[in-house]
Amino acid sequence: MLTMIRAIVRPEKADKVLAALMEAGYPAVTKYSVAGRGKQRGIKIGEVTYDELPKVMLMSVINPSDKEFFIETVMNTARSTGKGAFGDGKIFVSEVEESYTISSGVKETDYVKEGVTP
């Protein structure tokens, strides 16, 4: 079974994370612009409270054996300081039951890396 990683990161870190993943051999990533809040509950500037902050969600499906390396790559690249800070983001991991390539109709059961097709 494949593993899906969804990483929500600061917008200013998204390109660095994408570059690090590409360099590590994970070119297949879907990028979404999203908004939300975590434990920090947004930010207050003067009298205005921004309770939904802009973030970027990066989504990738990988081989389960690559999970720890992939997560470590994202964490090390997305942290705003050495120890991290509120608002740096979140990573969600889930299993993928099935995957299909629309153009060929092929059901993929193994992770495809670097453009090699089954």
Backbone hydrogen bonds, N-H to C=O, Kabsch-Sander energy under -0.5 kcal/mol:
donor,donor_aa,acceptor,acceptor_aa,energy
2,L,96,V,-1.1
3,T,62,I,-2.7
4,M,94,S,-3.6
5,I,60,S,-3.1
6,R,92,F,-2.8
7,A,5,I,-0.5
7,A,58,L,-3.0
8,I,6,R,-0.5
8,I,90,K,-3.3
9,V,7,A,-0.6
9,V,56,V,-2.9
10,R,88,D,-0.7
13,K,10,R,-1.7
14,A,10,R,-0.9
14,A,11,P,-0.7
15,D,11,P,-0.5
17,V,13,K,-2.3
18,L,14,A,-2.7
19,A,15,D,-2.3
20,A,16,K,-2.3
21,L,17,V,-2.5
22,M,18,L,-2.3
23,E,19,A,-2.5
24,A,20,A,-1.7
25,G,22,M,-1.3
26,Y,21,L,-3.1
29,V,27,P,-1.1
30,T,59,M,-3.0
32,Y,57,M,-2.7
34,V,32,Y,-0.6
34,V,55,K,-2.5
36,G,53,L,-2.1
41,R,38,G,-1.8
43,I,50,Y,-2.1
45,I,43,I,-0.5
45,I,48,V,-2.9
46,G,44,K,-0.5
48,V,45,I,-1.9
50,Y,43,I,-3.5
50,Y,48,V,-0.5
51,D,49,T,-0.8
53,L,36,G,-3.2
55,K,34,V,-3.0
56,V,9,V,-2.5
57,M,32,Y,-2.5
58,L,7,A,-3.1
58,L,56,V,-0.5
59,M,30,T,-2.7
60,S,5,I,-2.2
62,I,3,T,-3.2
62,I,60,S,-0.5
66,D,63,N,-2.2
67,K,64,P,-1.2
70,F,66,D,-2.6
71,I,67,K,-2.7
72,E,68,E,-2.5
73,T,69,F,-2.3
74,V,70,F,-2.2
75,M,71,I,-3.0
76,N,72,E,-2.7
77,T,73,T,-1.5
78,A,74,V,-2.8
79,R,75,M,-1.6
88,D,85,A,-1.8
90,K,8,I,-1.6
92,F,6,R,-3.2
94,S,4,M,-2.3
96,V,2,L,-2.6
97,E,95,E,-0.6
99,S,108,E,-0.6
101,T,106,V,-2.4
102,I,100,Y,-0.7
105,G,101,T,-2.7
108,E,99,S,-3.2
108,E,106,V,-0.6
109,T,107,K,-0.5
113,K,111,Y,-0.6
116,V,113,K,-1.3
117,T,115,G,-0.6
